[in-house]
């Protein structure tokens, strides 16, 4: 069978995984929908031929209007769809193409229209597996819960992500890790994603969470490990020191600066065994946001030598990757302090109470902590936007 894979985007996270759309003996041919902004010269050269095809290939005005509507409803690649659609339709009629495939049918009306013209369903890679190399927070929000939902439906065949993620996808029959840094990748195609009105990826973050195809895996049960329990209850304090990008602003924003961090730990250490989790650059697969050193580890070692760090725990158990160590540590904890970003997501997967220091970000803008962060595990998630509010919230919720 000859399969045409239609591709809207250049990012590997948003392209077909061949193993999920091609069977034994199938031939897969890729058709990229050109982006006039990326390749303006090639786009301009192809335009006259596309205009001729629009006049020649559709057999009736009704068919032409139907194909045009499908192109205009192809989110993220309307211009490329207009350029390619009649040529693809002609190849279907000649019998050069037997089936259509794409990464996701969400917002991809052209793929559906061409598949119907072929008289066959569209092969959607995302219906059988996931492939995501974007930011850790978005992976925990959209990708892992969708993959686990597929698993529970008996439909999951393969997952792919960055290095040190096999533990996140322990349920996957085949997980592939790819080398390379993480980067920003929209989650628009996933079930919880929301396309923008004027620009496809402009509003890809949900104010409300659609859980119809979303189910977080039970990390707390799977990774419970007695090696990471102590005589006192555990409280994990998560932090980050990375640049965050907002309009006219590029600097660490949602970060527990050293003085505030020491105040937080000082309130907690008598009641809890505090474990400090702040990844250094070499600990994790980094993304596009530069990581800084702020003197936090050194300050904690001087002021509170009884506080453990995840780096010390990993030195004791070098056989574990950073992410698996986090999962095992968090599974034995029900009290967390975290900051807006990936740590706030992961800390919300384990029940108990998670106090989040959230000064600025889309989660604050759409009220995510109050609206749906508890859906990961039933955790009580409480956000604080200022240092004083954070300390007061810790006193009330944890001390």
C-alpha positions, 0 to 999 in steps of 0.5 A: 500500500502506498501511504501519503504522510501529510506533514504540517510542521517541521518540529519532530514532535509534531510529525508522523512516527512511521512505525505508527502509520505504516504496516509491513510492505507499505511504502510511505511518502512524505508530503510537507505542506510548505510554509511561505514564511520559512521558504518564501522563494520556493513557495512563490515558485510553486504558486502558479502551478497550484493556481492552475491545479485549482482550476483543473483538478476539482471536477465541479464547483461544489468539489472545489468549494469543499476542498477549499473549506478543508484547506482553510480549516487546516490549522497551522498550515492553511497556505501550505494546504492551499498549495498542495491540495489539488495536486494530492487530490489528482494523485489520489484519483490516478491511484498513486496514493492508497491511504492518507496519514498524519501525526494528528487529525485535530484541526487537520481538515485537509487530511480527513477530506483527502482520506474520504476521497480515497475511501479509506480512514485517515491513519493518525499516528497520535491514535496509536502512540506519542512522540514529544520532545518539548518542555517537561511541564507540557509533557506531564500535562498533556502527553503522558496522561494521553499515552496512559489513556491509550494504554488503558484502552489497549491502543498504545503501541509506542512512545518517544521522548528525550533521554531519561524518560523511560520511567515516565512511560513505564507502561509503554510496550516500546519507548524510544529515547532520543538524544538532544535538548528539549524545546518549546513545542505546542500541545495543540494537537493533544486532546486537552489542547485548544487552538487559537481563534486567529492563530492555530498555536496562539492559545494552546493551553487549557483554561479548563481540562478535558479529561475524556482522553486523559488519565495520569498513571499511578506513579505513587503506587508504582514507584513507592520505595522504602529507601526514600522514607525517614523517621520524620515525614518527608517534605520535598522543596522544589526549585528552579533557576532558569530564564523565563521569557515574557514580553520585554522580560527574560530572567528567572521569575518563579524562583525561590531566591536564597533568602526566601528558600532558607526561610521556607526550609527553616519553617519546615525542618523541625517537623519534616525531613526536608529534601531539596530538589533543584536540578543543575544543568548536568542533571537533566535534559535541559530546554531552551531556557538557560539554567543559572547557579544561584548559590542555593546548594551552598547556602543550604549546606552551611545553614541546614546540613541536615537537609538532603539534596537530590544530588546527594541521594543520587550519589548514593544510588547512581543506578537510578536516572534523575527522573526515576529518582524523583518519582521514587522520592516523591512517591514517599512524600505528601508535602511539597513546596514547588515553583511554577513550571515542571516541578509544580506539575510533578509534585501534584501527581502524588496526593497530599498538599503542594504549595506552589510559588507562582508569580507569573505564567499562563497557569496563573493567568488561567487559574490552573492551580485553583481549577484543575491541578488537583486532577492529577492525583487529588492533591490539594494545590495552593498557589502563592504569588508573593514571598510573604504569601508563600510563607503564610501559606506554608505556615497554614498548610504544612506547619 
